[in-house]
Amino acid sequence: MRGHYFGGPNDETLSGHPLYKHGLRFYKAYEVMNSAWIREMMQRNRVHRQHSDSMFAKDRHFILTFHDSMFECVAKGYEVTKTTNLSRA
């Protein structure tokens, strides 16, 4: 994972998120195409003498929205695991 964020906005302030005007809503999962966040990460990294834009070519920007918070990350991908037997220790 290259970067992540977990926190607000909540359901009352989601309209303040820059992607709201592009359809971002709560209780959904998204992949952001042509991500400004990935472009920003790439731009910041360009000061490194061994930087190559190709290092960011497989990065993907995901958003999961919930009632009181949201999770955003930039990663190469994700894996979903279904757990059916949860018990308290």
N, C-alpha and C positions, 0 to 999 in steps of 0.2 A: 504494500500500500504506500503510495507516495504522499498522501495527506488525507486528513479526515476532520470533520467537525460534528459535534453533537450538542444540541441545545435549541434555543429559540430560532425562529419565531414559533409562538404557539398558535392555536386556532384563531385567536382574536387579532393577531398581527401578521398573519401570513402574507397579506397584501403588501407588506413592506419589503418582501423578498424580491430581488431583481427579476427572478424568473416567474413571478406571479402573473405578469402580463402575457406570458407565453403559455399559460395553462397550468401552472403548478398549483395543486390543491392538496388537502389533507387526506390521509388514509390511503395513500397510493405509493407505488414504486416507479421511479423514472430513471431513464438514462439520458443525460444531457448531451446532445450532439453539438459539435462545434463549440466546445466549452471555453468560455472566457477564463475560467479558473485554470484549466490546463495551459492555455496560452500564457497566462500570468506566471505560472510556475516555470514554464520554458524560458520566458523572458528573464526572470530572476536568475536562472541558472546559466545564462549566456556569459556571465562574467568569469565562469570557470574555464580555464585554458583548454580543457579536454571536452568541453561541451559539444554536443551534436543534437540538433533538433530531432534526429531519428531516435534518440533515447526516449522520447515522449510519444512516439508513433503508436504504440499499443495501449497507451493510457486511456481509461474510460472514466467518466464522471457519473456517479450514481447518487440518487437522492431517495430516501425513504421518509415519508411524512407521517406523523402520528398526531395525537390530539394536543399534547402539551409540548412537543419538541419535534425535531427532525434530525436525520443523520445524513450527512453528505460525505462522500469520499471519492478520491481519485485512486484507481487501482487498475491492474491489468485485467481483472475479472472478479468473479465471485463464485462461491459454491453454496448451495442450499442443502442442509441436512435436516431430515425429518426425524424428530425424536418422539417416540411414542410411550416410553416408559420412564417417567420422571418420579423420583421418590426423594423424600427428605431424609437426610442423614441424621 
